[in-house]
Amino acid sequence: MVFAGHDFAAPRRRNSSAWAAVAAVLAAGLRYDGFEMCSCGREPKFRPRTRAQVRQRRRLATRRGVTVADMLAARDPYGAD
């Protein structure tokens, strides 16, 4: 069992697209945490919710030469440099 983070909300059991996105996020080394490192506030973090979003972000990461983890964490992948 893997700790996915304090803000992880599990998708429905039969939603295979959402579970594939969760697996990709965790495999990239990201977690579902919104807490800042200093624990003085909350900053909501973006994580992809579908398999299509993960595919899109992986393609953009290879095109731009950015790590997959950085692209998965970007709220707007077209604006992230």
C-alpha beads as a LAMMPS data file, in Angstrom:
LAMMPS data file: protein, C-alpha beads

81 atoms
80 bonds

1 atom types
1 bond types

-500.0 500.0 xlo xhi
-500.0 500.0 ylo yhi
-500.0 500.0 zlo zhi

Masses

1 110.0

Atoms # bond

1 1 1 0.000 0.000 0.000
2 1 1 1.241 3.475 -0.902
3 1 1 0.585 6.714 0.974
4 1 1 -0.881 9.016 -1.675
5 1 1 -1.065 12.152 0.475
6 1 1 -3.379 13.878 2.896
7 1 1 -5.647 15.296 0.190
8 1 1 -6.127 12.079 -1.800
9 1 1 -9.737 11.248 -2.636
10 1 1 -10.083 7.825 -4.187
11 1 1 -12.056 7.654 -7.439
12 1 1 -14.933 5.243 -7.856
13 1 1 -13.896 1.615 -8.007
14 1 1 -14.974 1.065 -11.630
15 1 1 -13.451 4.282 -13.017
16 1 1 -10.374 2.750 -14.651
17 1 1 -9.371 6.004 -16.357
18 1 1 -9.154 7.832 -13.023
19 1 1 -7.229 4.981 -11.399
20 1 1 -4.756 5.001 -14.305
21 1 1 -4.214 8.724 -13.703
22 1 1 -3.643 8.087 -9.990
23 1 1 -1.108 5.374 -10.826
24 1 1 0.740 7.706 -13.224
25 1 1 0.873 10.501 -10.648
26 1 1 2.211 8.205 -7.940
27 1 1 4.709 6.575 -10.338
28 1 1 6.068 10.042 -11.165
29 1 1 6.795 10.560 -7.473
30 1 1 4.019 13.090 -6.855
31 1 1 1.513 13.016 -4.022
32 1 1 -1.885 14.538 -3.398
33 1 1 -0.854 17.121 -0.824
34 1 1 -2.033 20.704 -0.699
35 1 1 -0.011 21.660 2.343
36 1 1 2.914 24.012 1.941
37 1 1 6.251 22.848 3.275
38 1 1 6.209 25.377 6.128
39 1 1 2.682 24.219 7.102
40 1 1 1.549 27.828 7.340
41 1 1 -1.212 27.531 4.754
42 1 1 -2.732 25.550 1.934
43 1 1 -2.013 25.775 -1.747
44 1 1 -4.185 23.485 -3.892
45 1 1 -2.088 21.347 -6.202
46 1 1 -3.270 20.212 -9.620
47 1 1 -3.205 16.534 -10.505
48 1 1 -4.603 14.997 -13.715
49 1 1 -7.893 13.149 -13.316
50 1 1 -8.137 11.102 -16.525
51 1 1 -5.975 8.887 -18.676
52 1 1 -6.322 11.386 -21.547
53 1 1 -4.875 14.210 -19.447
54 1 1 -1.914 12.012 -18.515
55 1 1 -1.273 11.124 -22.185
56 1 1 -1.445 14.777 -23.200
57 1 1 0.998 15.833 -20.509
58 1 1 3.452 13.022 -21.313
59 1 1 3.494 14.083 -24.968
60 1 1 4.115 17.702 -24.007
61 1 1 6.887 16.676 -21.614
62 1 1 8.774 14.831 -24.355
63 1 1 8.261 17.673 -26.853
64 1 1 9.523 20.316 -24.459
65 1 1 12.232 18.272 -22.760
66 1 1 10.655 18.686 -19.321
67 1 1 10.310 15.937 -16.744
68 1 1 7.002 14.099 -16.683
69 1 1 6.548 14.930 -12.987
70 1 1 6.824 18.668 -13.675
71 1 1 4.333 18.458 -16.517
72 1 1 1.872 16.347 -14.485
73 1 1 1.993 18.945 -11.718
74 1 1 1.449 21.934 -14.028
75 1 1 -2.048 23.383 -13.836
76 1 1 -1.900 24.634 -17.438
77 1 1 0.487 22.457 -19.463
78 1 1 0.554 24.888 -22.389
79 1 1 1.638 27.762 -20.167
80 1 1 4.275 25.792 -18.229
81 1 1 7.861 26.276 -19.372

Bonds

1 1 1 2
2 1 2 3
3 1 3 4
4 1 4 5
5 1 5 6
6 1 6 7
7 1 7 8
8 1 8 9
9 1 9 10
10 1 10 11
11 1 11 12
12 1 12 13
13 1 13 14
14 1 14 15
15 1 15 16
16 1 16 17
17 1 17 18
18 1 18 19
19 1 19 20
20 1 20 21
21 1 21 22
22 1 22 23
23 1 23 24
24 1 24 25
25 1 25 26
26 1 26 27
27 1 27 28
28 1 28 29
29 1 29 30
30 1 30 31
31 1 31 32
32 1 32 33
33 1 33 34
34 1 34 35
35 1 35 36
36 1 36 37
37 1 37 38
38 1 38 39
39 1 39 40
40 1 40 41
41 1 41 42
42 1 42 43
43 1 43 44
44 1 44 45
45 1 45 46
46 1 46 47
47 1 47 48
48 1 48 49
49 1 49 50
50 1 50 51
51 1 51 52
52 1 52 53
53 1 53 54
54 1 54 55
55 1 55 56
56 1 56 57
57 1 57 58
58 1 58 59
59 1 59 60
60 1 60 61
61 1 61 62
62 1 62 63
63 1 63 64
64 1 64 65
65 1 65 66
66 1 66 67
67 1 67 68
68 1 68 69
69 1 69 70
70 1 70 71
71 1 71 72
72 1 72 73
73 1 73 74
74 1 74 75
75 1 75 76
76 1 76 77
77 1 77 78
78 1 78 79
79 1 79 80
80 1 80 81
